[in-house]
Amino acid sequence: MNIVIFGPPGAGKGTQSKFIVDKYKLHQLSTGDLLRNEIKNKTKLGNEISSIINSGELVSDTIVSNLIEKFISNKNFKNKIIFDGYPRTLAQAENLDSLLKTYDQKIQIVLKLNVSLETVKKRILERKILEKRTDDNEEVAIKRFQTYERSSAPVLEHYKQSNLVKVINGEGTISQINTEISGLIDANKG
Ligand code: AMP
């Protein structure tokens, strides 16, 4: 099954994706990780995007779409992907639909993690100590949250139309959220 995990920065998408990958033997496709790798490896693309990422804005749809096609077209990952941080705009959701169609795949479930801005700020400051991400500070966290609020509604609306969205309370503990997610995935598998 292909899964989309959706939610604001600091919602726990990465943490929960890793848990889902282990439990259901899927592959995590995190566009944030792919982009950070480009910056770390000082590629031409990395140089172009570092200031955008550090300002809390989204990089262009074209850049991220190019990155994900390699993954979707890989036969080893067919129908075994968890999309973490993609799609973030309606254009990306439409692009994903068309790519999945090309490679004869579909999305089974969209998990939406709900968390408040207060929780986002708290988690991002905790994560900064552990992961040292350059975009993890309070000012950029607020900006990223606002970017999410602005761009997420049409994406959710898109998936609601196909009845794929399951909302999860992202304020709980990691293990409470694990349990809720497993229940939803198991029910979906039938
Ligand atoms: P994340 O690790 O998912 O929080 O992403 C970190 C940053 O990478 C975001 O704030 C954006 O600047 C950029 N980014 C990640 N995924 C996308 C995407 N699907 N579209 C545009 N920008 C993205």
Boltz pocket constraint, residues with backbone or C-beta under 6 A from the ligand:
constraints:
  - pocket:
      binder: B
      contacts: [[A, 9], [A, 31], [A, 32], [A, 33], [A, 35], [A, 52], [A, 53], [A, 54], [A, 56], [A, 57], [A, 58], [A, 59], [A, 60], [A, 61], [A, 64], [A, 84], [A, 85], [A, 86], [A, 87], [A, 88], [A, 92], [A, 144]]
      max_distance: 6.0
